[in-house]
Amino acid sequence: MADTVYGDDPEPGERIPAGWLCVPVRPGVHGCAARLFRTPVGERTAVAFTGPARLRAALGAAHHWIPLSEPALRALVAPLGVTRLTLDPQLTAPAPAPVAPFVPAPRPPAALAR
């Protein structure tokens, strides 16, 4: 099925840059490295947010990030074989709550067990 193009509309297969994106990074000794995530089915994806508030809401206020354009982010992760870009992910799981250590129940005396 052919896509219909009207006037000034972009081509159907053209990737339109989303402007500056907030890209989560890991700081390291030699600079920052873009963080890669996995989709629910396990595929590697680059993640970016359209604003710092959205990044903080999903990853926390202390998370490091850098501004990058969409083409720059795609070029950065392409050598790693990552082709998927997820913008403003909504379905992030919260950090797990601490679990109390398991304490086995006391055993009844042998005389009562009969």
C-alpha positions as CSV (number, residue, x, y, z in Angstrom):
1,M,0.0,0.0,0.0
2,A,1.4,3.4,-1.0
3,D,1.5,6.3,1.5
4,T,-0.1,9.5,0.2
5,V,2.0,12.6,0.4
6,Y,0.3,16.0,0.6
7,G,2.1,19.3,-0.2
8,D,4.7,20.1,2.5
9,D,4.2,16.9,4.5
10,P,7.5,15.0,5.1
11,E,8.1,11.8,3.3
12,P,6.6,8.8,5.1
13,G,10.0,7.1,5.8
14,E,11.8,10.4,6.8
15,R,12.9,10.6,10.4
16,I,12.0,14.0,11.7
17,P,14.4,15.2,14.4
18,A,12.7,15.7,17.7
19,G,15.0,18.7,18.7
20,W,17.2,18.5,21.8
21,L,16.6,15.4,23.9
22,C,17.7,14.6,27.5
23,V,19.7,11.4,27.2
24,P,20.4,9.4,30.3
25,V,24.2,8.8,30.8
26,R,26.6,7.0,33.2
27,P,29.4,9.3,34.2
28,G,32.8,7.6,34.1
29,V,36.5,8.3,34.3
30,H,36.8,9.2,30.6
31,G,33.5,11.1,30.3
32,C,29.9,10.0,29.9
33,A,28.4,7.0,28.3
34,A,24.9,6.8,27.0
35,R,22.7,4.4,28.9
36,L,21.0,1.7,26.9
37,F,17.8,0.0,28.1
38,R,15.8,-3.0,27.1
39,T,12.2,-3.1,25.8
40,P,9.7,-5.5,27.6
41,V,10.6,-8.2,25.0
42,G,14.4,-7.8,25.6
43,E,15.4,-5.6,22.6
44,R,18.1,-3.1,23.3
45,T,17.0,0.5,22.9
46,A,18.3,4.0,23.4
47,V,16.1,6.1,25.6
48,A,15.6,9.9,25.5
49,F,13.3,12.3,27.1
50,T,11.8,15.5,25.7
51,G,12.5,17.5,28.9
52,P,14.4,17.2,32.2
53,A,11.2,17.0,34.2
54,R,10.2,13.8,32.3
55,L,13.6,12.3,32.8
56,R,13.5,13.0,36.6
57,A,9.9,11.6,36.8
58,A,11.0,8.3,35.2
59,L,14.6,7.9,36.5
60,G,14.9,10.1,39.6
61,A,16.2,13.6,40.3
62,A,19.8,12.5,40.8
63,H,20.2,10.8,37.4
64,H,22.8,12.3,35.0
65,W,21.9,13.3,31.5
66,I,23.2,15.3,28.5
67,P,21.4,17.1,25.7
68,L,21.7,15.5,22.3
69,S,19.8,15.7,19.1
70,E,18.0,12.6,17.8
71,P,20.4,12.2,14.8
72,A,23.4,12.5,17.2
73,L,21.9,9.9,19.5
74,R,21.2,7.5,16.7
75,A,24.7,7.9,15.3
76,L,26.1,7.3,18.8
77,V,24.4,3.9,19.3
78,A,24.4,2.7,15.7
79,P,27.9,1.1,16.0
80,L,26.5,-1.0,18.9
81,G,23.7,-2.4,16.7
82,V,21.0,-0.4,18.5
83,T,18.4,0.9,16.0
84,R,15.4,1.5,18.3
85,L,14.9,4.8,20.1
86,T,12.3,5.2,22.8
87,L,11.1,8.7,23.6
88,D,9.5,9.5,27.0
89,P,9.0,6.0,28.3
90,Q,5.9,5.8,30.5
91,L,6.0,2.3,31.7
92,T,9.0,2.2,34.1
93,A,8.9,0.0,37.1
94,P,9.7,1.6,40.5
95,A,12.7,0.4,42.4
96,P,11.8,-2.7,44.5
97,A,11.0,-2.2,48.1
98,P,13.4,-3.7,50.6
99,V,12.4,-7.2,51.8
100,A,12.7,-8.3,55.4
101,P,14.9,-11.3,55.9
102,F,13.2,-14.6,56.1
103,V,12.9,-16.0,59.6
104,P,11.6,-19.5,59.9
105,A,8.8,-20.2,62.3
106,P,9.8,-22.0,65.5
107,R,9.2,-25.8,65.4
108,P,7.0,-27.3,68.1
109,P,8.6,-29.7,70.5
110,A,8.6,-33.3,69.4
111,A,6.1,-34.3,72.1
112,L,3.5,-31.9,70.7
113,A,4.0,-32.9,67.1
114,R,2.5,-36.4,67.7
